[in-house]
Amino acid sequence: MKNLNRTLLKLAFASMFSAGVAGQALAATASFKTYDSNGDGKISLTEFQEHGGQAQAFRDGDTNHDNSLSQDELVKADASGDRIKAGKYIDDAWITTKVKTMLLKDEGMKGLGVDVETHKGTVLLAGWVNNATQVAEAEKIARSVKGVTGVKNTLQIKN
């Protein structure tokens, strides 16, 4: 009975996998036609960027270096774009974690309710502190973290 269950499970996974591959192939064909706005059978960097593609992803996908993407290369470029987007999200999460950790380690900031968020490298500091020195110190700490491109400091002093 266990062998039958394993066999059925394997067949189910194989079926889902093959359906997923077929679905991706159909989606890639439809996507290629969407990107190829002039209908010349290849996708230029301009066409790729008009649909939100990134230049680095285009270069990563253009494996034959002919400055255009074939259907197979478009799949690679899309995958590269997904990795780039995920990497930026991870960078923001890392920056937020690093700033929070440094604020907790700082004796003058420890125990305060400072909220930290990061979007595209810009850190947002929000919450309440006891004095202007803490406002400046929190911003200084945030700016010291590698990858931070800017700080928006909305910290308020408690009355």
C-alpha positions in Angstrom: 0.0 0.0 0.0 2.9 2.4 0.8 4.5 1.7 -2.6 1.2 2.4 -4.3 0.8 5.7 -2.4 4.4 6.7 -3.3 3.8 5.8 -7.0 0.6 7.8 -7.1 2.3 10.7 -5.4 5.2 10.6 -7.9 2.7 10.5 -10.8 0.8 13.5 -9.4 4.0 15.5 -9.0 5.1 14.5 -12.5 1.7 15.6 -13.9 1.8 18.9 -12.1 5.4 19.5 -13.3 4.6 18.8 -16.9 1.5 21.0 -16.8 3.6 23.8 -15.3 6.3 23.4 -18.0 3.7 23.5 -20.7 2.0 26.5 -19.1 5.3 28.3 -18.9 6.0 27.6 -22.6 2.6 29.0 -23.6 3.0 32.0 -21.3 6.5 32.6 -22.8 5.0 32.6 -26.3 2.3 35.0 -25.4 4.8 37.2 -23.5 7.3 37.2 -26.4 4.6 38.5 -28.8 3.7 41.2 -26.2 7.3 42.3 -25.9 8.0 42.2 -29.7 5.9 45.3 -30.4 7.3 45.8 -34.0 6.8 42.1 -34.9 10.4 41.5 -36.2 10.8 38.3 -34.3 13.3 39.6 -31.7 13.1 41.9 -28.7 15.3 45.0 -28.5 16.4 46.6 -25.2 13.9 49.4 -25.8 11.0 46.9 -26.3 12.1 45.0 -23.2 12.3 48.2 -21.1 8.9 49.4 -22.4 7.4 46.4 -20.5 9.3 47.1 -17.3 12.4 45.0 -18.0 15.7 46.1 -16.6 18.8 46.7 -18.7 20.9 44.3 -16.6 18.3 41.5 -17.0 18.4 42.1 -20.8 22.2 41.8 -20.9 22.0 38.6 -18.7 19.4 37.1 -21.1 21.2 38.0 -24.3 23.5 35.0 -24.3 24.6 35.3 -28.0 25.3 39.1 -27.5 23.4 40.2 -30.6 21.6 43.0 -28.7 18.3 41.3 -29.0 16.4 38.6 -27.2 15.0 35.4 -28.8 12.1 33.6 -27.1 14.5 31.4 -25.1 16.6 34.4 -24.1 13.5 36.3 -23.0 12.8 33.5 -20.5 16.4 33.9 -19.1 16.0 37.7 -19.0 12.7 37.5 -17.1 14.3 35.1 -14.6 17.3 37.4 -14.2 14.9 40.3 -13.6 13.1 38.3 -10.9 16.4 37.6 -9.2 17.4 41.3 -9.4 14.0 42.4 -7.9 14.3 39.7 -5.1 17.9 40.9 -4.4 16.7 44.5 -3.9 14.0 43.3 -1.5 16.5 41.3 0.4 18.9 44.3 0.6 16.1 46.5 2.1 15.3 43.8 4.6 18.9 43.5 5.5 19.3 47.3 5.9 16.2 47.4 8.2 17.5 44.6 10.4 21.0 46.1 10.6 19.7 49.6 11.6 17.3 48.1 14.2 20.2 46.0 15.6 22.5 49.0 15.8 19.8 51.1 17.5 19.2 48.4 20.1 23.0 48.2 20.8 23.4 51.9 21.3 23.2 52.8 25.0 21.5 56.1 24.3 18.8 54.6 22.0 18.2 51.3 23.8 14.6 50.7 24.9 13.1 53.4 22.7 10.2 52.8 20.4 11.9 53.6 17.1 10.3 52.0 14.0 12.5 51.3 11.0 11.4 50.6 7.5 13.5 50.6 4.3 12.4 51.1 0.7 14.9 51.1 -2.2 17.7 51.9 0.2 15.9 54.8 1.9 15.4 54.3 5.6 12.3 55.7 7.4 12.7 56.3 11.1 9.4 56.9 13.0 8.3 56.9 16.6 9.1 58.7 19.8 12.4 59.6 21.6 13.2 61.6 24.7 15.3 64.5 23.2 16.8 66.1 20.1 20.1 64.3 20.6 18.4 60.9 20.2 16.7 62.1 17.0 20.2 63.0 15.6 21.8 59.9 16.9 19.2 57.6 15.3 19.7 59.3 12.0 23.5 59.1 12.3 23.2 55.3 13.0 20.9 54.7 10.1 23.2 56.7 7.7 26.2 54.6 8.8 24.7 51.3 7.5 26.2 50.2 4.1 23.5 50.3 1.4 21.5 53.2 2.9 20.9 55.8 0.2 18.9 58.2 2.3 17.1 58.7 5.6 13.7 60.2 6.2 13.6 61.0 9.9 10.1 61.5 11.3 11.0 60.8 15.0 9.1 62.9 17.5 10.2 64.1 20.9 8.0 63.1 23.8 6.5 66.0 25.7 
